[in-house]
Structures are given as C-alpha cells and as structure tokens.
Amino acid sequence: MAEPAISKRKDEHLAQSLGEVEADVSAGFEAFDLEYDALPEIDLDAVDLKTPLLGQTLEAPLVIGAMTGGSEEAFRVNALLARAAAHFGIGMALGSGRAALLYPELLKTYAVREVAPVPLVLANLGAVQLKEEAFSAGALSAFTDAIGADALELHLNPLQEAIQPGGDSRFSGVLQKIEAFLEGFPKPVLIKEVGSGISQKTARKLARLKIAGLETAGLGGTSFTKIEAMRSDPGAGRLAGLELSNWGVQTADSILACRNALGKDRLVIASGGIRSALDAAKALALGADAVAMARPFLKAAMAGEEALFLFVESFLYALRTVCFACGCVRPADLHSALKKRDAARD
Ligand SMILES: Cc1cc2nc3c(=O)[nH]c(=O)nc-3n(C[C@H](O)[C@H](O)[C@H](O)COP(=O)(O)O)c2cc1C
C-alpha cells in the first residue's frame, strides 16, 4: 500500500528510538530502597501478581507503553507486542490513533485484538489534537470500538510538539477541550505525558476532570524531545531539543504528585525510565497501580519474538521474586517495604 507521510513519521520514530534517545537524568528511583527481608515468612508460590485494571484482570501490574500504529512496520511491531501481551496476560497501549482517524485504511495496523487476545488495550491520541474536528468524541468512540480498546489515553506533549518539525504547539484551551471531550466519550480516559512527566501542578489541574487516571511518563527514560531533536535538520530546533531533553519531572516524583492529586480511588500508572523489576516494584511501592514500559519492549521486539518473550518472562520472574523477598503476597503490599535511601542508611 502507498503510505501517507504520517506513516513515514511513525517509522522514523521507531527507528530513531533504537538510538541514543534516553534522558541523561535518572527516573529518581535511586532515592528509594525496598527493604530486603531474609526472613519473608511467605512462600514464593504464594505471591500473586494478578492486578485488576480498567475492568480487566492482568496477570501482573504491567502494561506495554504507547508506541505505534499507522504503518506496515508499526503493525508488525504491534502484532509482536500483542502476542507477548496475550501470552503473559499483560496490558498493551497503542500509539497515537491519529493516522487511523485521518486514513481509515490504516485502522488495521491498530487492530491488535485480531492478532491475539490481549487482556487490556488502551488507545491513544494527543490531547492538543482534540481541537480539530476530525477528533470528536464520536470519531474517537468509533475508533476505539473498531479496534476493541477498553480505554483511551490522551497524551500531553508540549515540549515534544515545540521541538517536532511542524509540531502543533497551540496549547491554549486544551484543558477545556479535554473537559468537553470527556462529556461525550463513553469509555474511561487516562491522561499521560510522553517522557517529561506530570507535575504536582499539572496533576491538580487534571484531577478536577472526570478522568479514570494518570500515567506519569516521567523524565528519566525515553525523551520524546530528544527523538524529535534527532529527527530535525541540524540547526536551532535540534540544539534546543537536545538541551531541553533533560528537563521535566522525574518519574518517582511524578508518581507521588499524581497519587497525591488523585487520591486513592483513581488510577496511577507509573512510566518513564522503568528499566528493571526493582524500579517497577519501587514505583508500585510509591503508589502506582501498575507500571508501563515503552522503549524496553520495542528494543526486545526488534530482536525478535524469542527475545521479547524472554524479556517479559524474566521481568515478571524478577518482580515476583522482589515481592517474595519483601514478604509481600501482592504488589499492592510493597508500600510496607519502602524506604527513603537516607533513612535506610541511618
Ligand atoms: C517509538 C515510540 C513511540 C511513541 N509513541 C507514543 C505515542 O504515540 N503516544 C504516546 O502517548 N506516547 C508515545 N511514546 C511515549 C511512551 O508511551 C512513553 O511514555 C515514553 O517512551 C517513556 O517510557 P519509556 O522510558 O519506558 O520508553 C512513544 C515512545 C516510543 C519509544
């Protein structure tokens, strides 16, 4: 099929993401520790990672972060990720559905449930795009129905849009647009960033809305600002993007900010620079209901299905083991093992 320009951008994001696109700042988990308990007084077999999320039950509190859709290569990646999500019973978020809404022939590149029975599917769109007529609540509802998504994530990405060549940085009125959209959209909606994090101030503004939850997509992992800088021609935009790619809200801080703003009843998904089961366990201990990773899944998928399956299996093995050695039967209990580093050394 002859692919539109938007498909080319999707392919460039995938290719670019395999390079050096992570922030040079940590996600902030080194400030915390989980107390290792050599006498956990539970059996490893007793650990139960099962997690209810958005009306579905996951085998573990893990979601494949929003990445792609909208080109043949994107579909190849989505299909691989969908097989892993279904096999391990974890959630899967899709990349922005803008391509499918503008070019309906690209819808099939998002139809992951036709590939495998993924337990939880999250669709995605840039919140700034809600200003355009093509992205009405009705259109998004039809899109999420067509691909069988359980919920929608709207992403906020002012830094990315400012650096992206031809990006849409008209963010005035976006909060009202989201509010109006929520009135007409029938499925749960979460709001996320794309690697620069959600601050206390942002979280408070969003908490007033009828959202199901927030995903941090904090600073310390993939920097979309850096990805756009690398895609730009050499010049001022590229230099500005590289400079600003280390700015934002570290994921650990963003988890606390989101949890604080949302209270206990709504969801917080931790993401941005989660690179190990220990990071994930700390994120859960800090108050997240689940964690998402994007680039680590992409890298593993690019190495093939076997590498991808081994990556997920070992991650879950390690997460289960961390729960065991903290004496926690459920991931939700990890909070009891959390220590601030300084306090841990006292
Ligand atoms: C190739 C690629 C494409 C992405 N596309 C989207 C997207 O379409 N929508 C979105 O909300 N986030 C997108 N992201 C951001 C991720 O969902 C995630 O928030 C970010 O990469 C931080 O997580 P990580 O450090 O685990 O990669 C993309 C990330 C990557 C690596």
The ligand as a Tripos MOL2 file, in Angstrom:
@<TRIPOS>MOLECULE
LIG
   31    33     1     0     0
SMALL
NO_CHARGES

@<TRIPOS>ATOM
      1 C1          8.7870    4.6220   19.4250 C.3       1 LIG1
      2 C2          7.9700    5.3270   20.4340 C.ar      1 LIG1
      3 C3          6.7610    5.8860   20.0450 C.ar      1 LIG1
      4 C4          5.9380    6.5150   20.9870 C.ar      1 LIG1
      5 N1          4.7250    6.9990   20.5880 N.ar      1 LIG1
      6 C5          3.8640    7.4930   21.5160 C.ar      1 LIG1
      7 C6          2.5350    7.8390   21.1630 C.ar      1 LIG1
      8 O1          2.1080    7.7180   20.0080 O.2       1 LIG1
      9 N2          1.7160    8.3130   22.1500 N.ar      1 LIG1
     10 C7          2.1340    8.4410   23.4480 C.ar      1 LIG1
     11 O2          1.3500    8.8350   24.3070 O.2       1 LIG1
     12 N3          3.4020    8.1270   23.8060 N.ar      1 LIG1
     13 C8          4.2530    7.6460   22.8810 C.ar      1 LIG1
     14 N4          5.5320    7.2790   23.2590 N.ar      1 LIG1
     15 C9          5.9710    7.5410   24.6470 C.3       1 LIG1
     16 C10         5.8300    6.3040   25.5220 C.3       1 LIG1
     17 O3          4.4870    5.9020   25.6370 O.3       1 LIG1
     18 C11         6.3990    6.5270   26.9380 C.3       1 LIG1
     19 O4          5.6050    7.4770   27.6090 O.3       1 LIG1
     20 C12         7.8400    7.0260   26.9350 C.3       1 LIG1
     21 O5          8.5760    6.3540   25.9430 O.3       1 LIG1
     22 C13         8.5120    6.8140   28.2850 C.3       1 LIG1
     23 O6          8.5860    5.4420   28.5940 O.3       1 LIG1
     24 P1          9.9470    4.5740   28.4600 P.3       1 LIG1
     25 O7         11.0350    5.3710   29.1450 O.co2     1 LIG1
     26 O8          9.6560    3.2730   29.0910 O.co2     1 LIG1
     27 O9         10.2230    4.4300   26.9790 O.co2     1 LIG1
     28 C14         6.3750    6.6440   22.3340 C.ar      1 LIG1
     29 C15         7.6020    6.0770   22.7180 C.ar      1 LIG1
     30 C16         8.3960    5.4330   21.8060 C.ar      1 LIG1
     31 C17         9.6890    4.8290   22.2660 C.3       1 LIG1
@<TRIPOS>BOND
     1     1     2 1
     2     2     3 ar
     3     2    30 ar
     4     3     4 ar
     5     4     5 ar
     6     4    28 ar
     7     5     6 ar
     8     6     7 ar
     9     6    13 1
    10     7     8 2
    11     7     9 ar
    12     9    10 ar
    13    10    11 2
    14    10    12 ar
    15    12    13 ar
    16    13    14 ar
    17    14    15 1
    18    14    28 ar
    19    15    16 1
    20    16    17 1
    21    16    18 1
    22    18    19 1
    23    18    20 1
    24    20    21 1
    25    20    22 1
    26    22    23 1
    27    23    24 1
    28    24    25 2
    29    24    26 1
    30    24    27 1
    31    28    29 ar
    32    29    30 ar
    33    30    31 1
@<TRIPOS>SUBSTRUCTURE
     1 LIG1         1 GROUP 0 **** ****
